[in-house]
Amino acid sequence: MQALASAQKKSMTLNELSGPQRAAVLLLALGPEHGAEVWRLLEEDELRIISRTMAQLGAVEPEAVENLIVDFAERLSTAAVTGSFDRTEMLLRQTLPAAQARAIMDEIRGPAGRNMWQKLSNVDCELLANYLKNEYPQTVAVILSKIKPENAARVLTILPEDYAIDVVNRMLKLDSVQKVALDHIEETLRNEFIASLSRTAQRDSHEMMAEVFNAFDRQTETRFLASLDEINKDAAERIRSLMFTFEDLTKLDPASVQTLMRHIDKDTLARALKGAPEPIREFLMSNMSSRAAKMLQDDMDALGPMRLKDVDEAQMKMVNLARDLADRGEIMITKNSAEDELIY
């Protein structure tokens, strides 16, 4: 009955199509060969909206498709072209080698970026740390909460350790920062005024700090968490629960492990497992064929002695790849929680 009802559903006309539906029809009409370039230009949220719309579209009148294409061509022929920073950066990254595109955009952007917080994210971390070490820790906490987590992590490792731990503790206690305070910080930093900024978006400070700690190398992460344990044990435990580490790979389900293994390059995998604890190594290799596991073991043996730094870098690559795959919905990451258990 459902199939019959679907077959009897009236085809949609041009006037009945919404914006996302018109985009979906155009991409369907273009097909994979001619539409691939358009798909690559879409943002993540646009991809999701159009894909969902396309899946639910149903039948569209042939005349509507033809009229839509004609209408699109007419609009395109009379449309003005608007240049922008984002558009320029996107086109350069898609047409030039990554290093060349980055160099051009860095020259356009200058050392400080498009707005104050992007500017700080593009300042050399050592220069920023040297500047911030003379500021009040609360001010530094606000600043580091506004820049990229990887940049904040780098700055914290450069700052004196006791001072950095004080900043971390203050970042955990940050609530919304009012515009007047941000304006004062901007003026103090002698950067451009940001009219559009009103308040920092509310965000769980522990989640923010978990991202920062994830960006630390293994030794720094352990050292900072141990220090934080002494002054704010609850916060340290909360951060640990939100972090995703190399050891958490053992919590992946078999399908997720196999997906991760397909995406990781062999050299990185061998280096990561070379220095991995035996339970983790056994878990990951148990999700491989015996032949693949034997080849991996041979690769690890051939590496010889390795520096701990190189092992940590390889393990971090695996962790970052797992996060990326999870963000794309290709694997599922869980923590130790009854809510995350799967029922078969």
Secondary structure, DSSP 8 states (H G I E B T S, - for coil): -HHHHHHHS--B-GGG--HHHHHHHHHHHHHHHHHHHHHHHS-HHHHHHHHHHHHT---B-HHHHHHHHHHHHHHHHH------HHHHHHHHHHHS-HHHHHHHHHHHHTTT-SSHHHHHHTS-HHHHHHHHTTS-HHHHHHHHHHS-HHHHHHHHHHS-HHHHHHHHHHHHT-----HHHHHHHHHHTT----TT--S-----HHHHHHHHHHTS-HHHHHHHHHHHHHH-HHHHHHHHHH---GGGGGGS-HHHHHHHHHHS-HHHHHHHHHTS-HHHHHHHHHTS-HHHHHHHHHHHHHH-S--HHHHHHHHHHHHHHHHHHHHTTSS----S-GGG----
